């Protein structure tokens, strides 16, 4: 079983829609959770960082962590064509070793 | 957050040649990593670059193929040796940096190599 599972998509939504991206994980010791956005042929850019459980909001982005279900989510409100990218989840137990999902490809259609 | 500069950003390489990728960070960092991302795949850790000592390689990666240097806390190089088309990939330099309650990881823009 992989440490981190992420649906690769692709996901296609109309502009303005609410997007929900998800990852599940197997290691209950993970306590640091991250979401990255990666445009084509570029390096991943850190979007959201969460420690332990709970929600975190930053503009149109909300990250949610449910440790009891081993499930994390990223919500994008009022999605824009510029949000079209691959979104990677990542997590860590100690902050020294990181585990990545395979990424979900998102296209926002104008 | 750390600013990470990588070069070259992209290159087309001949089979059998070697290419060195440079990574410069704008601040001193303890942990620096090299990742590979093959087309359509997620990130695979190649090695941790250790300052002043040999890099720590992950399973499936060896020093002869991917020699790494880390002469100080702001700079590292990764060489891809004797390249084959299977080495066509994005190579990413990354650093771990303290963010509030713990470390997170930041990436450079990547070096996109195509081997022909």
Backbone of each chain as ProteinMPNN parsed JSONL, in Angstrom:
{"seq_chain_A": "XXXXXXXXXXXXXXXXXXXXXXXXXXXXXXXXXXXXXXXXXXXXXXXXXXXXXXXXXXXXXXXXXXXXXXXXXXXXXXXXXXXXXXXXXXXXXXXXXXXXXXXXXXXXXX", "coords_chain_A": {"N_chain_A": [[0.845, -1.193, 0.0], [0.571, 2.176, -0.911], [2.101, 5.024, 0.641], [0.831, 7.474, 0.303], [-2.113, 8.31, -1.355], [-3.534, 9.543, -4.317], [-5.983, 10.728, -6.453], [-5.433, 10.784, -9.867], [-6.927, 12.194, -11.711], [-7.799, 13.213, -15.051], [-9.247, 16.368, -13.969], [-11.864, 18.431, -14.856], [-13.342, 21.562, -14.873], [-15.888, 24.166, -14.96], [-15.2, 27.684, -15.171], [-15.334, 29.475, -12.126], [-16.405, 27.48, -10.605], [-16.486, 25.387, -7.631], [-13.73, 23.629, -6.542], [-12.69, 20.445, -5.494], [-10.083, 18.721, -4.133], [-8.375, 15.753, -3.257], [-6.608, 13.638, -0.901], [-5.587, 10.506, 0.411], [-4.058, 8.741, 3.142], [-1.793, 6.387, 4.689], [-0.19, 6.266, 6.945], [-0.506, 6.889, 10.212], [1.065, 8.518, 11.707], [1.782, 10.78, 10.361], [2.005, 14.295, 10.447], [2.432, 16.73, 9.337], [1.189, 18.531, 6.658], [0.857, 19.267, 3.256], [0.062, 21.187, 0.337], [0.782, 21.495, -3.063], [1.12, 23.435, -6.026], [1.625, 22.861, -9.416], [2.713, 24.047, -12.376], [2.907, 23.327, -15.89], [5.935, 21.772, -16.661], [7.359, 23.111, -14.718], [8.707, 23.817, -11.407], [7.226, 22.502, -8.361], [5.054, 24.585, -6.433], [4.643, 25.802, -3.218], [1.485, 25.818, -1.783], [-0.293, 25.511, 0.421], [0.084, 24.875, 3.888], [-0.238, 22.777, 6.59], [-0.401, 21.997, 9.982], [-1.014, 19.178, 11.86], [-4.442, 18.432, 12.649], [-7.474, 19.957, 11.253], [-8.68, 23.043, 9.752], [-7.478, 25.322, 7.267], [-7.362, 28.493, 5.86], [-6.719, 30.42, 2.954], [-7.179, 33.045, 1.171], [-8.751, 32.151, -1.772], [-8.364, 29.515, -1.3], [-8.736, 26.576, 0.667], [-7.52, 24.396, 3.043], [-8.0, 21.195, 4.383], [-7.716, 18.929, 7.043], [-8.269, 15.708, 8.124], [-7.484, 13.751, 10.488], [-8.464, 11.511, 11.739], [-9.738, 10.088, 9.78], [-7.695, 9.866, 8.027], [-7.307, 11.625, 5.827], [-7.035, 14.214, 3.524], [-7.893, 17.421, 2.202], [-8.144, 19.836, -0.443], [-9.721, 22.775, -1.155], [-10.837, 24.843, -3.753], [-12.179, 27.883, -4.27], [-14.361, 29.739, -6.459], [-13.074, 29.139, -8.969], [-10.458, 29.766, -11.332], [-9.219, 30.17, -14.716], [-6.454, 30.391, -14.512], [-5.887, 28.716, -12.448], [-5.53, 26.285, -13.503], [-3.615, 23.492, -13.466], [-1.324, 21.04, -12.111], [-1.982, 19.514, -9.043], [-0.375, 18.684, -6.13], [-0.349, 16.657, -3.284], [1.332, 16.462, -0.132], [3.075, 14.997, 2.604], [4.38, 14.613, 5.956], [6.103, 13.038, 8.62], [8.073, 13.807, 10.441], [9.152, 16.097, 9.38], [11.51, 15.803, 8.11], [11.501, 13.933, 6.15], [9.648, 13.445, 3.249], [6.511, 12.671, 1.759], [4.904, 12.187, -1.267], [1.881, 12.676, -3.16], [0.634, 11.472, -6.337], [-0.341, 13.508, -7.818], [-2.971, 15.615, -9.074], [-4.446, 16.46, -12.055], [-5.772, 19.484, -13.056], [-8.104, 21.293, -14.951], [-9.449, 24.393, -15.66], [-12.124, 25.658, -17.246], [-12.719, 28.416, -19.311]], "CA_chain_A": [[0.0, 0.0, 0.0], [1.328, 3.405, -0.966], [1.949, 5.903, 1.793], [-0.102, 8.552, -0.043], [-2.907, 8.017, -2.554], [-4.186, 10.733, -4.859], [-6.624, 10.473, -7.742], [-4.714, 11.603, -10.855], [-7.819, 12.926, -12.597], [-7.865, 14.676, -14.97], [-10.455, 17.005, -13.499], [-12.179, 19.578, -15.704], [-14.476, 22.277, -14.282], [-16.101, 25.497, -15.55], [-14.746, 28.818, -14.384], [-16.242, 29.845, -11.057], [-16.822, 26.306, -9.823], [-15.705, 25.0, -6.451], [-12.961, 22.419, -6.834], [-12.29, 19.66, -4.331], [-8.987, 17.793, -4.41], [-8.264, 14.932, -2.05], [-5.583, 12.602, -0.746], [-5.666, 9.654, 1.588], [-2.74, 8.259, 3.532], [-1.853, 5.178, 5.522], [0.641, 6.4, 8.133], [-1.193, 7.757, 11.172], [2.043, 9.394, 12.355], [1.951, 12.032, 9.617], [1.434, 15.437, 11.146], [2.626, 17.921, 8.51], [0.458, 18.293, 5.416], [1.118, 20.343, 2.311], [-0.451, 21.158, -1.029], [1.61, 22.21, -4.018], [0.596, 23.642, -7.376], [2.71, 22.725, -10.38], [2.405, 24.33, -13.769], [3.61, 22.428, -16.788], [7.39, 21.877, -16.805], [7.887, 24.006, -13.69], [8.785, 23.186, -10.105], [6.05, 22.669, -7.502], [4.997, 25.802, -5.628], [3.876, 25.539, -2.001], [0.224, 26.56, -1.683], [-0.866, 25.457, 1.766], [0.818, 24.063, 4.855], [-1.068, 22.581, 7.779], [0.14, 21.114, 11.017], [-2.025, 18.392, 12.557], [-5.795, 18.451, 12.09], [-8.169, 21.23, 11.202], [-8.814, 23.777, 8.496], [-6.683, 26.535, 7.08], [-7.878, 29.219, 4.711], [-5.856, 31.465, 2.417], [-7.839, 33.548, -0.034], [-9.733, 31.22, -2.355], [-7.937, 28.148, -0.997], [-8.949, 26.046, 2.014], [-6.976, 23.053, 3.264], [-8.665, 20.499, 5.473], [-7.065, 17.687, 7.45], [-9.047, 14.85, 9.012], [-6.537, 12.697, 10.853], [-9.174, 10.294, 12.131], [-10.038, 9.374, 8.54], [-6.471, 9.886, 7.216], [-7.864, 12.205, 4.598], [-6.85, 15.655, 3.441], [-8.571, 18.025, 1.053], [-7.897, 21.221, -0.832], [-10.855, 23.363, -1.85], [-10.576, 26.081, -4.474], [-13.443, 28.578, -4.556], [-14.349, 30.661, -7.602], [-11.902, 28.705, -9.736], [-10.057, 30.602, -12.466], [-8.379, 29.451, -15.68], [-5.067, 30.379, -14.035], [-5.735, 27.61, -11.487], [-5.259, 25.056, -14.261], [-2.281, 23.022, -13.076], [-1.352, 19.78, -11.358], [-1.931, 19.758, -7.6], [0.269, 17.586, -5.418], [-0.364, 16.677, -1.828], [2.553, 15.931, 0.468], [2.971, 14.915, 4.052], [5.61, 14.24, 6.632], [5.974, 12.712, 10.046], [9.047, 14.534, 11.25], [9.667, 17.279, 8.701], [12.782, 15.472, 7.482], [11.231, 13.039, 5.029], [8.363, 13.885, 2.709], [5.842, 11.702, 0.895], [4.094, 12.943, -2.215], [0.908, 12.031, -4.018], [0.989, 11.461, -7.76], [-0.813, 14.744, -8.443], [-4.245, 15.661, -9.789], [-4.428, 17.464, -13.109], [-6.989, 20.298, -13.057], [-8.311, 22.286, -16.007], [-10.597, 25.273, -15.441], [-12.536, 26.085, -18.593], [-13.325, 29.767, -19.271]], "C_chain_A": [[0.879, 1.24, 0.0], [1.083, 4.225, 0.284], [0.875, 6.952, 1.535], [-0.805, 8.187, -1.348], [-3.612, 9.281, -3.001], [-4.741, 10.378, -6.23], [-5.979, 11.37, -8.794], [-5.607, 12.457, -11.74], [-7.701, 12.386, -14.017], [-9.247, 15.173, -14.534], [-10.665, 18.268, -14.334], [-13.432, 20.248, -15.16], [-14.668, 23.605, -15.008], [-15.58, 26.576, -14.611], [-15.801, 29.19, -13.356], [-16.682, 28.686, -10.177], [-15.956, 26.163, -8.571], [-15.038, 23.662, -6.765], [-12.581, 21.753, -5.515], [-11.243, 18.64, -4.752], [-8.681, 17.042, -3.122], [-7.079, 13.99, -2.092], [-5.912, 11.773, 0.481], [-4.267, 9.147, 1.911], [-2.873, 7.12, 4.526], [-1.127, 5.333, 6.854], [0.011, 7.393, 9.102], [-0.24, 8.709, 11.879], [2.298, 10.691, 11.572], [1.292, 13.177, 10.386], [1.634, 16.75, 10.388], [2.041, 17.629, 7.141], [0.583, 19.514, 4.52], [0.379, 20.103, 1.004], [0.451, 22.04, -1.89], [0.845, 22.345, -5.332], [1.791, 23.594, -8.321], [2.201, 22.995, -11.778], [3.315, 23.474, -14.644], [5.096, 22.766, -16.89], [7.997, 22.913, -15.865], [7.983, 23.246, -12.371], [7.515, 23.397, -9.297], [6.185, 23.908, -6.621], [4.125, 25.515, -4.403], [2.652, 26.442, -1.939], [-0.249, 26.656, -0.236], [-0.029, 24.52, 2.632], [-0.016, 23.983, 6.119], [-0.355, 21.642, 8.727], [-1.018, 20.487, 11.771], [-3.396, 18.576, 11.908], [-6.355, 19.857, 11.981], [-8.197, 21.824, 9.822], [-7.863, 24.955, 8.474], [-7.134, 27.198, 5.8], [-6.873, 30.283, 4.282], [-6.462, 31.931, 1.102], [-8.882, 32.568, -0.532], [-9.442, 29.76, -2.005], [-8.216, 27.791, 0.464], [-8.376, 24.639, 2.066], [-7.635, 22.471, 4.494], [-7.915, 19.218, 5.769], [-7.978, 16.954, 8.421], [-8.175, 13.656, 9.372], [-7.247, 11.412, 11.239], [-9.5, 9.445, 10.908], [-8.816, 9.239, 7.64], [-6.784, 10.421, 5.82], [-7.601, 13.695, 4.624], [-7.481, 16.17, 2.157], [-8.047, 19.429, 0.813], [-9.112, 21.685, -1.618], [-10.419, 24.667, -2.514], [-11.929, 26.695, -4.805], [-13.258, 29.477, -5.759], [-13.143, 30.36, -8.501], [-11.71, 29.551, -11.001], [-9.239, 29.771, -13.454], [-6.913, 29.383, -15.241], [-4.817, 29.321, -12.963], [-5.451, 26.287, -12.191], [-3.805, 24.648, -14.058], [-2.433, 21.616, -12.511], [-1.166, 20.112, -9.886], [-1.416, 18.503, -6.903], [0.033, 17.741, -3.924], [0.95, 16.071, -1.334], [2.37, 15.897, 1.974], [4.254, 14.388, 4.647], [5.305, 13.924, 8.087], [6.85, 13.631, 10.889], [9.482, 15.86, 10.643], [11.028, 17.044, 8.077], [12.608, 14.594, 6.249], [9.804, 13.311, 4.564], [7.829, 12.851, 1.734], [4.838, 12.454, 0.039], [3.031, 12.063, -2.865], [1.354, 12.133, -5.465], [0.504, 12.708, -8.486], [-2.145, 14.569, -9.146], [-4.184, 16.792, -10.8], [-5.774, 18.173, -13.17], [-6.99, 21.251, -14.245], [-9.566, 23.076, -15.682], [-10.927, 25.916, -16.781], [-13.218, 27.451, -18.523], [-14.774, 29.743, -19.75]], "O_chain_A": [[1.81, 1.355, 0.797], [0.023, 4.148, 0.905], [0.1, 7.287, 2.43], [-0.161, 7.803, -2.324], [-4.206, 10.0, -2.198], [-4.045, 9.796, -7.062], [-5.973, 12.591, -8.637], [-5.121, 13.344, -12.442], [-7.514, 11.18, -14.178], [-10.261, 14.495, -14.706], [-9.749, 19.073, -14.495], [-14.466, 19.599, -14.999], [-13.726, 24.122, -15.609], [-15.532, 26.385, -13.396], [-16.995, 29.221, -13.652], [-17.269, 28.898, -9.115], [-14.867, 26.728, -8.466], [-15.685, 22.705, -7.19], [-12.201, 22.419, -4.552], [-11.488, 17.802, -5.62], [-8.72, 17.615, -2.034], [-6.607, 13.595, -3.158], [-6.449, 12.28, 1.466], [-3.394, 9.129, 1.044], [-3.929, 6.918, 5.126], [-1.421, 4.602, 7.801], [-0.003, 8.597, 8.844], [-0.685, 9.617, 12.581], [2.96, 11.597, 12.077], [0.181, 13.048, 10.901], [1.062, 17.773, 10.765], [2.351, 16.606, 6.531], [0.433, 20.65, 4.971], [0.109, 18.964, 0.622], [0.826, 23.15, -1.514], [0.037, 21.49, -5.696], [2.83, 24.203, -8.064], [1.361, 22.262, -12.3], [4.346, 22.97, -14.198], [5.465, 23.907, -17.171], [9.023, 23.52, -16.176], [7.413, 22.165, -12.228], [6.796, 24.37, -9.523], [7.267, 24.235, -6.133], [2.997, 25.039, -4.539], [2.759, 27.665, -2.029], [-0.564, 27.738, 0.261], [0.491, 23.508, 2.161], [-0.449, 25.004, 6.653], [0.217, 20.629, 8.322], [-1.901, 21.19, 12.262], [-3.473, 18.854, 10.712], [-5.806, 20.814, 12.527], [-7.791, 21.194, 8.845], [-7.494, 25.507, 9.511], [-7.275, 26.54, 4.769], [-6.26, 30.954, 5.111], [-6.286, 31.301, 0.059], [-9.795, 32.198, 0.206], [-10.204, 28.87, -2.382], [-7.971, 28.586, 1.372], [-8.705, 23.794, 1.234], [-7.809, 23.146, 5.509], [-7.521, 18.499, 4.851], [-8.409, 17.521, 9.425], [-8.134, 12.666, 8.642], [-6.685, 10.327, 11.082], [-9.535, 8.217, 10.994], [-8.881, 8.576, 6.605], [-6.56, 9.767, 4.801], [-7.898, 14.37, 5.61], [-7.589, 15.452, 1.163], [-7.578, 20.11, 1.724], [-9.489, 21.074, -2.618], [-9.723, 25.485, -1.911], [-12.728, 26.104, -5.531], [-12.149, 29.924, -6.051], [-12.308, 31.229, -8.751], [-12.671, 29.984, -11.638], [-8.63, 28.774, -13.066], [-6.213, 28.423, -15.563], [-3.668, 29.057, -12.607], [-5.163, 25.283, -11.539], [-2.885, 25.374, -14.436], [-3.537, 21.075, -12.443], [-0.292, 20.901, -9.527], [-1.958, 17.411, -7.071], [0.197, 18.828, -3.37], [1.588, 15.277, -2.027], [1.603, 16.676, 2.54], [5.096, 13.806, 3.964], [4.381, 14.47, 8.69], [6.42, 14.16, 11.914], [10.116, 16.668, 11.322], [11.644, 17.979, 7.566], [13.496, 14.534, 5.399], [8.877, 13.398, 5.37], [8.584, 12.235, 0.982], [4.035, 13.244, 0.535], [3.243, 10.872, -3.093], [2.339, 12.804, -5.775], [0.884, 12.95, -9.632], [-2.421, 13.525, -9.736], [-3.905, 17.939, -10.45], [-6.808, 17.524, -13.322], [-5.999, 21.932, -14.51], [-10.628, 22.497, -15.454], [-10.11, 26.626, -17.367], [-14.176, 27.631, -17.772], [-15.43, 30.784, -19.781]]}, "seq_chain_B": "XXXXXXXXXXXXXXXXXXXXXXXXXXXXXXXXXXXXXXXXXXXXXXXXXXXXXXXXXXXXXXXXXXXXXXXXXXXXXXXXXXXXXXXXXXXXXXXXXXXXXXXXXXXXXXXXXXXX", "coords_chain_B": {"N_chain_B": [[10.251, 32.054, 3.104], [12.516, 30.028, 1.182], [14.463, 31.096, -1.624], [15.11, 29.503, -4.553], [17.384, 28.87, -7.03], [17.873, 27.382, -10.115], [19.973, 26.005, -12.617], [20.911, 24.492, -15.728], [17.702, 25.68, -16.975], [16.469, 24.211, -18.866], [17.456, 21.644, -21.182], [18.732, 19.991, -24.053], [20.111, 16.925, -24.514], [22.767, 14.839, -25.654], [22.761, 11.335, -26.06], [24.723, 9.386, -23.849], [26.306, 11.431, -22.914], [27.155, 13.709, -20.197], [25.607, 15.826, -17.769], [25.667, 18.669, -15.709], [23.756, 20.001, -13.14], [23.056, 22.997, -11.521], [22.375, 24.353, -8.293], [21.329, 27.027, -6.425], [20.781, 28.585, -3.357], [19.117, 31.199, -1.581], [19.657, 31.52, 1.069], [21.238, 30.119, 3.981], [20.877, 26.664, 4.339], [20.082, 23.613, 5.973], [19.081, 21.11, 5.16], [19.065, 19.763, 1.974], [17.758, 18.607, -1.051], [17.585, 16.384, -3.878], [15.333, 15.764, -6.448], [13.616, 13.709, -8.843], [11.374, 13.956, -11.536], [9.623, 12.182, -13.61], [8.011, 12.188, -16.852], [4.576, 12.693, -16.415], [4.586, 11.54, -13.928], [4.909, 11.315, -10.312], [6.942, 12.855, -7.749], [10.222, 11.679, -7.229], [12.558, 10.93, -4.841], [15.96, 11.428, -5.214], [18.378, 11.816, -3.792], [19.738, 12.978, -0.67], [21.494, 15.88, -0.227], [24.41, 16.338, 1.439], [26.159, 18.621, 3.396], [29.568, 18.91, 3.117], [30.029, 16.197, 3.188], [29.516, 12.881, 1.805], [26.693, 12.415, -0.364], [23.441, 11.138, 0.543], [21.946, 8.456, -0.823], [18.893, 7.33, -2.301], [17.134, 4.211, -2.571], [17.808, 2.568, -5.574], [19.168, 4.562, -6.816], [22.434, 5.622, -7.624], [25.765, 6.682, -6.799], [27.605, 6.788, -8.89], [26.103, 7.235, -11.132], [24.617, 9.492, -10.506], [26.306, 11.719, -9.381], [26.789, 13.969, -6.671], [27.46, 17.171, -5.426], [28.11, 19.204, -2.542], [29.29, 21.851, -1.539], [28.912, 23.916, 0.298], [26.497, 25.6, 2.494], [24.657, 26.767, 0.835], [24.674, 25.935, -1.772], [24.573, 23.45, -4.356], [25.316, 20.729, -6.572], [24.066, 18.536, -9.083], [24.95, 15.861, -11.047], [24.047, 14.257, -13.991], [24.972, 11.349, -15.289], [26.404, 9.768, -18.195], [24.106, 9.723, -19.976], [20.887, 8.422, -20.915], [17.933, 7.963, -22.968], [15.994, 7.318, -21.054], [16.574, 8.903, -18.929], [15.427, 11.294, -19.385], [13.724, 13.905, -18.005], [12.32, 15.974, -15.39], [14.464, 17.581, -13.199], [14.71, 18.361, -9.866], [15.745, 20.659, -7.491], [15.584, 20.967, -4.006], [14.743, 22.342, -0.781], [14.521, 21.984, 2.743], [12.708, 23.891, 5.011], [12.108, 25.806, 7.927], [8.819, 26.358, 8.977], [6.76, 27.978, 10.793], [5.344, 25.724, 12.63], [6.832, 23.562, 11.947], [9.035, 21.784, 9.642], [8.892, 22.483, 6.141], [8.917, 21.851, 2.611], [10.579, 23.33, -0.087], [10.775, 24.054, -3.566], [12.99, 24.393, -6.389], [12.803, 25.869, -9.705], [13.194, 23.849, -11.423], [14.957, 21.639, -13.684], [14.689, 20.846, -16.914], [15.331, 18.097, -18.673], [15.994, 16.678, -21.787], [16.843, 13.77, -23.377], [18.409, 12.718, -26.252]], "CA_chain_B": [[10.545, 30.91, 2.263], [13.784, 30.101, 0.475], [14.43, 31.273, -3.074], [16.013, 28.483, -5.089], [17.67, 29.086, -8.447], [18.453, 26.217, -10.759], [20.316, 26.137, -14.018], [20.051, 25.128, -16.712], [16.273, 25.446, -16.814], [16.17, 23.114, -19.772], [18.544, 21.32, -22.095], [18.615, 18.787, -24.866], [21.415, 16.305, -24.342], [23.048, 13.659, -26.466], [22.948, 10.059, -25.357], [26.095, 9.073, -23.472], [26.983, 12.585, -22.315], [26.808, 14.028, -18.814], [25.21, 17.218, -17.569], [25.631, 19.082, -14.314], [22.73, 20.971, -12.777], [23.46, 23.776, -10.354], [21.293, 24.834, -7.432], [21.771, 28.082, -5.522], [19.732, 29.005, -2.434], [19.418, 32.56, -1.133], [19.974, 31.513, 2.491], [21.859, 28.859, 4.398], [19.916, 25.62, 4.69], [20.719, 22.357, 6.388], [18.646, 19.972, 4.335], [18.878, 20.017, 0.553], [17.414, 17.347, -1.695], [17.397, 16.331, -5.331], [14.221, 14.92, -6.871], [13.365, 13.527, -10.266], [9.965, 13.813, -11.879], [9.501, 11.729, -14.996], [6.759, 12.66, -17.455], [3.334, 12.12, -15.915], [4.818, 10.852, -12.656], [5.133, 12.175, -9.153], [8.328, 13.151, -7.406], [11.023, 10.596, -6.669], [13.758, 11.444, -4.198], [17.21, 10.817, -5.665], [19.354, 11.815, -2.701], [19.893, 14.133, 0.209], [22.841, 16.441, -0.384], [24.951, 16.649, 2.763], [27.256, 19.571, 3.317], [30.849, 18.44, 3.609], [30.158, 14.732, 3.17], [28.873, 12.242, 0.65], [25.238, 12.446, -0.379], [22.735, 9.92, 0.942], [21.15, 8.078, -1.986], [17.737, 6.462, -2.118], [17.194, 2.931, -3.272], [17.678, 2.674, -7.025], [20.03, 5.647, -7.311], [23.815, 5.382, -7.206], [26.649, 7.84, -6.917], [28.271, 6.803, -10.192], [25.159, 7.754, -12.117], [24.14, 10.809, -10.071], [27.195, 12.332, -8.386], [26.27, 15.2, -6.066], [28.384, 17.933, -4.573], [27.495, 20.234, -1.694], [30.461, 22.447, -0.897], [28.526, 24.815, 1.405], [25.087, 25.495, 2.885], [23.773, 27.461, -0.106], [24.929, 25.516, -3.148], [24.74, 22.033, -4.627], [25.205, 20.319, -7.971], [23.714, 17.161, -9.422], [25.37, 15.478, -12.39], [23.431, 13.073, -14.574], [26.096, 10.82, -16.062], [26.175, 8.765, -19.227], [22.645, 9.809, -20.101], [20.101, 7.651, -21.88], [16.592, 8.567, -23.079], [15.23, 7.075, -19.824], [16.904, 9.971, -17.982], [14.646, 12.49, -19.723], [12.957, 14.139, -16.792], [12.581, 17.231, -14.686], [15.249, 17.39, -11.996], [14.319, 19.437, -8.957], [16.474, 20.925, -6.255], [14.643, 21.397, -2.987], [15.294, 22.545, 0.554], [13.574, 21.981, 3.857], [12.808, 25.158, 5.717], [11.188, 25.876, 9.043], [7.642, 27.178, 8.69], [5.823, 27.98, 11.911], [5.372, 24.607, 13.569], [7.659, 22.45, 11.474], [9.678, 21.944, 8.335], [8.241, 22.135, 4.901], [9.898, 21.692, 1.549], [10.441, 24.257, -1.197], [11.413, 23.561, -4.774], [13.413, 25.274, -7.458], [11.966, 25.86, -10.906], [13.406, 22.597, -12.132], [15.778, 21.553, -14.902], [13.981, 19.901, -17.782], [16.32, 17.501, -19.566], [15.554, 15.739, -22.814], [17.996, 13.039, -23.895], [18.091, 12.212, -27.607]], "C_chain_B": [[11.858, 31.124, 1.521], [13.554, 30.327, -1.012], [15.518, 30.376, -3.653], [16.166, 28.704, -6.583], [18.371, 27.865, -9.005], [18.863, 26.589, -12.169], [21.104, 24.926, -14.472], [18.58, 24.866, -16.427], [15.814, 24.323, -17.744], [17.358, 22.876, -20.685], [18.182, 20.071, -22.878], [20.005, 18.181, -24.927], [21.555, 15.083, -25.241], [23.22, 12.442, -25.575], [24.417, 9.84, -25.056], [26.853, 10.226, -22.841], [26.524, 12.765, -20.871], [26.467, 15.506, -18.717], [25.153, 17.51, -16.081], [24.614, 20.192, -14.119], [23.174, 21.689, -11.503], [22.244, 24.285, -9.594], [21.874, 25.823, -6.429], [20.588, 28.53, -4.674], [20.118, 30.358, -1.843], [19.703, 32.653, 0.368], [20.591, 30.166, 2.844], [20.792, 27.868, 4.843], [20.653, 24.349, 5.052], [20.378, 21.236, 5.422], [18.382, 20.417, 2.901], [18.701, 18.666, -0.132], [17.406, 17.511, -3.206], [16.306, 15.313, -5.648], [14.235, 14.777, -8.391], [11.857, 13.372, -10.471], [9.877, 13.444, -13.35], [8.133, 12.097, -15.537], [5.534, 11.924, -16.91], [3.447, 11.432, -14.566], [4.94, 11.844, -11.506], [6.628, 12.311, -8.888], [9.011, 11.941, -6.792], [12.297, 11.194, -6.098], [14.973, 10.689, -4.7], [18.161, 10.684, -4.481], [19.206, 13.067, -1.855], [21.332, 14.6, 0.081], [23.337, 16.914, 0.97], [26.157, 17.567, 2.615], [28.508, 18.958, 3.917], [31.02, 16.929, 3.654], [29.395, 14.17, 1.981], [27.352, 12.302, 0.772], [24.66, 11.103, 0.057], [21.737, 9.582, -0.147], [19.996, 7.174, -1.592], [17.928, 5.186, -2.922], [16.951, 3.143, -4.763], [18.521, 3.768, -7.643], [21.429, 5.455, -6.748], [24.687, 6.581, -7.543], [27.309, 7.919, -8.286], [27.394, 7.424, -11.263], [24.757, 9.196, -11.789], [25.08, 11.409, -9.015], [26.68, 13.706, -7.957], [27.388, 15.868, -5.288], [27.597, 18.921, -3.738], [28.629, 20.9, -0.914], [30.13, 23.385, 0.267], [27.019, 24.745, 1.618], [24.133, 26.202, 1.939], [23.861, 26.927, -1.534], [25.084, 24.007, -3.242], [24.703, 21.811, -6.129], [24.809, 18.852, -8.037], [24.189, 16.921, -10.847], [24.598, 14.236, -12.807], [24.439, 12.53, -15.579], [25.642, 9.814, -17.111], [24.674, 8.643, -19.532], [22.075, 8.92, -21.188], [18.716, 8.304, -21.966], [15.739, 8.38, -21.824], [15.507, 8.142, -18.755], [16.182, 11.277, -18.303], [13.635, 12.738, -18.61], [13.123, 15.59, -16.365], [13.355, 16.879, -13.422], [15.053, 18.624, -11.111], [15.235, 19.491, -7.74], [15.455, 21.403, -5.221], [15.351, 21.549, -1.643], [14.168, 22.43, 1.57], [13.804, 23.25, 4.654], [11.757, 25.201, 6.803], [10.038, 26.826, 8.728], [6.693, 27.049, 9.864], [6.064, 26.82, 12.868], [6.231, 23.432, 13.103], [8.297, 22.755, 10.143], [8.689, 21.728, 7.213], [9.305, 22.165, 3.814], [9.556, 22.646, 0.411], [11.263, 23.744, -2.371], [11.926, 24.7, -5.644], [12.498, 25.117, -8.656], [12.148, 24.581, -11.717], [14.309, 22.734, -13.349], [15.195, 20.442, -15.752], [14.964, 19.377, -18.807], [15.645, 16.543, -20.529], [16.8, 15.094, -23.399], [17.611, 12.406, -25.234], [19.186, 11.293, -28.117]], "O_chain_B": [[12.26, 32.259, 1.265], [12.589, 29.826, -1.591], [16.69, 30.479, -3.29], [15.177, 28.723, -7.316], [19.346, 27.376, -8.433], [18.198, 27.382, -12.836], [21.888, 24.377, -13.698], [18.248, 23.923, -15.708], [14.88, 23.585, -17.432], [18.162, 23.775, -20.933], [17.425, 19.216, -22.416], [20.962, 18.837, -25.34], [20.58, 14.394, -25.541], [23.763, 12.529, -24.474], [25.268, 10.082, -25.911], [27.933, 10.024, -22.286], [25.629, 12.069, -20.393], [26.971, 16.328, -19.482], [24.656, 16.706, -15.294], [24.612, 21.191, -14.839], [23.61, 21.061, -10.538], [21.214, 24.607, -10.187], [22.793, 25.496, -5.679], [19.516, 28.823, -5.204], [21.298, 30.635, -1.629], [19.962, 33.741, 0.883], [20.476, 29.199, 2.091], [19.91, 28.205, 5.633], [21.714, 24.049, 4.505], [21.249, 20.517, 4.935], [17.587, 21.322, 2.648], [19.408, 17.705, 0.173], [17.244, 18.61, -3.737], [16.341, 14.17, -5.19], [14.789, 15.607, -9.113], [11.167, 12.737, -9.674], [10.038, 14.294, -14.226], [7.193, 12.297, -14.767], [5.467, 10.696, -16.941], [2.492, 10.803, -14.111], [5.06, 13.051, -11.714], [7.459, 11.925, -9.71], [8.442, 11.262, -5.937], [13.03, 11.889, -6.801], [15.024, 9.461, -4.626], [18.681, 9.605, -4.198], [18.628, 14.069, -2.277], [22.27, 13.822, 0.255], [22.737, 17.801, 1.578], [27.054, 17.316, 1.811], [28.516, 18.538, 5.074], [32.051, 16.436, 4.112], [28.719, 14.897, 1.253], [26.801, 12.248, 1.872], [25.314, 10.066, -0.05], [20.787, 10.33, -0.376], [20.105, 6.362, -0.673], [18.765, 5.104, -3.822], [16.0, 3.817, -5.157], [18.583, 3.889, -8.866], [21.603, 5.167, -5.564], [24.387, 7.372, -8.437], [27.548, 9.016, -8.79], [27.889, 8.064, -12.19], [24.58, 10.017, -12.689], [24.675, 11.584, -7.866], [26.202, 14.493, -8.774], [28.158, 15.214, -4.585], [26.553, 19.418, -4.16], [28.889, 20.548, 0.236], [30.976, 23.622, 1.128], [26.339, 23.927, 0.998], [22.929, 26.243, 2.194], [23.173, 27.436, -2.419], [25.641, 23.364, -2.352], [24.127, 22.608, -6.869], [25.164, 18.046, -7.177], [23.866, 17.691, -11.752], [24.512, 13.271, -12.048], [24.726, 13.167, -16.593], [24.646, 9.112, -16.942], [24.074, 7.582, -19.361], [22.69, 8.696, -22.23], [18.37, 9.119, -21.111], [14.855, 9.193, -21.555], [14.753, 8.265, -17.789], [16.315, 12.257, -17.57], [12.797, 11.887, -18.313], [13.948, 16.328, -16.902], [12.956, 15.993, -12.666], [15.208, 19.763, -11.552], [15.459, 18.489, -7.061], [14.555, 22.173, -5.555], [16.408, 20.965, -1.405], [13.013, 22.741, 1.28], [14.94, 23.633, 4.934], [10.648, 24.696, 6.628], [10.251, 27.95, 8.274], [5.903, 26.107, 9.923], [6.874, 26.913, 13.79], [6.337, 22.423, 13.8], [8.128, 23.839, 9.585], [7.775, 20.909, 7.31], [10.466, 22.474, 4.083], [8.401, 22.758, -0.001], [12.295, 23.094, -2.201], [11.385, 25.805, -5.643], [11.544, 24.339, -8.632], [11.342, 24.275, -12.595], [14.41, 23.8, -13.956], [15.201, 19.27, -15.377], [15.388, 20.107, -19.703], [14.831, 15.708, -20.135], [17.706, 15.787, -23.863], [16.631, 11.668, -25.337], [19.091, 10.778, -29.231]]}, "name": "protein", "num_of_chains": 2, "seq": "XXXXXXXXXXXXXXXXXXXXXXXXXXXXXXXXXXXXXXXXXXXXXXXXXXXXXXXXXXXXXXXXXXXXXXXXXXXXXXXXXXXXXXXXXXXXXXXXXXXXXXXXXXXXXXXXXXXXXXXXXXXXXXXXXXXXXXXXXXXXXXXXXXXXXXXXXXXXXXXXXXXXXXXXXXXXXXXXXXXXXXXXXXXXXXXXXXXXXXXXXXXXXXXXXXXXXXXXXXXXXXXXXX"}
